[in-house]
Amino acid sequence: MTTLTSLSSKAVTILGAGTQGRRLAFMWTRLGRPVYLIDQNNEQLSRAWTDIQSLRSSKEFEYISKDFDSWGSVSLTPASSSDFKKALRDSWLVVESVPEKLDLKRKVLEQLSEASSPESIIASNSSSYSISEILQGLKVKNNERFVSLHSYWPPETPAIEIMGSEQTKPEIIDLLMEETRKHGFQPFHVRRQSTGYIYNRIWAAIKREALFVVQEGVATPKEVDDIFKNVLKTPSGPFQLMDVVGLDVVLDIENHYAEDRAGIPEEPRVLLKDMIAEKKLGVKTGRGFYEY
Ligand SMILES: NC(=O)c1ccc[n+]([C@@H]2O[C@H](COP(=O)([O-])OP(=O)(O)OC[C@H]3O[C@@H](n4cnc5c(N)ncnc54)[C@H](O)[C@@H]3O)[C@@H](O)[C@H]2O)c1
């Protein structure tokens, strides 16, 4: 681990070329360094390439590429190909961005731990599971190199939260703070073990209390959204945003907080469960707190 900084001139591997993986590939090629984008689904890889090209040519995101000569290469690599191993050998940083299923994340981290070079940093982009939770009970090589690296919606929302486990080497946090910043992210260090990241926790409290207000009959979802937007001068209210995310996902996240911490009120989850029982999941089912 003594040569961490020199390692960072190497490639970055991103596992999962979905909504997030392709955006991460765009960001990590900002300084001309190579990225390997891996997926088990070839269609996802070709869609990812189309999206990366359109992000690169967007006027809105010119700030990401200004002052640099050329983008790094993106090697679109099927997970079944032997190039996957080469990618892992060549990379200083490997980021998993596969779907938010704990078993899958655990399996993938075990595979990455086996196949990557022992110095590579292995990061998870999970939105709700900390690296400590994912690694619990797993046998991985060099557990001091694993870290949570949770992005928002780059390049539009370049915030990224970095959280180690109790074993993570402090130099890794320092290096990631520096490298993410250089690559156009705005990094934040989550200084202690936390269920939920900095912003997610605050947002969870807003969702919870907004649901409570409606569950008690104090106001309607629209009234809550209207007053929220009026006071905070923000374009969307909590119920509009929950409808976009999906109420099933909102409930999963809230259950996760409730499992971890005493004193989380039941009523907001009751309201969510009632809505879900009526198939009102939000935008994806055409009905939620609003009609679509
Ligand atoms: N979507 C968001 O706005 C968002 C924001 C922050 C964090 N995240 C987190 O990022 C991660 C990915 O989310 P997403 O929205 O990009 O998901 P997604 O479903 O869009 O993409 C996941 C990709 O992983 C691929 N995949 C699945 N198993 C694989 C395997 N074993 N090997 C290689 N590829 C595999 C799938 O084919 C798919 O292309 C999740 O942990 C999520 O919580 C998502």
The ligand as an ORCA input file, in Angstrom:
! r2SCAN-3c Opt
* xyz 0 1
  N     -29.685      4.682    -10.021
  C     -29.284      5.633     -9.177
  O     -29.695      6.786     -9.243
  C     -28.247      5.312     -8.109
  C     -27.670      6.368     -7.379
  C     -26.649      6.074     -6.457
  C     -26.233      4.778     -6.261
  N     -26.839      3.766     -6.960
  C     -26.367      2.400     -6.715
  O     -25.606      1.981     -7.834
  C     -25.749      0.567     -8.023
  C     -26.200      0.284     -9.428
  O     -27.438      0.914     -9.658
  P     -27.951      1.213    -11.140
  O     -29.144      2.098    -10.970
  O     -26.836      1.632    -12.031
  O     -28.434     -0.262    -11.555
  P     -28.792     -0.801    -13.018
  O     -29.778     -1.887    -12.818
  O     -29.128      0.341    -13.932
  O     -27.407     -1.419    -13.532
  C     -26.811     -2.544    -12.974
  C     -25.988     -3.239    -14.056
  O     -25.266     -4.302    -13.443
  C     -25.220     -5.392    -14.373
  N     -24.911     -6.605    -13.620
  C     -25.694     -7.319    -12.799
  N     -25.010     -8.344    -12.263
  C     -23.753     -8.280    -12.759
  C     -22.575     -9.064    -12.593
  N     -22.539    -10.092    -11.763
  N     -21.467     -8.725    -13.284
  C     -21.485     -7.658    -14.134
  N     -22.578     -6.874    -14.319
  C     -23.681     -7.184    -13.642
  C     -26.595     -5.366    -15.021
  O     -26.589     -6.043    -16.266
  C     -26.831     -3.856    -15.176
  O     -26.358     -3.375    -16.416
  C     -26.731      0.109     -6.936
  O     -26.011     -0.357     -5.841
  C     -27.479      1.383     -6.573
  O     -27.970      1.369     -5.255
  C     -27.815      3.996     -7.887
*
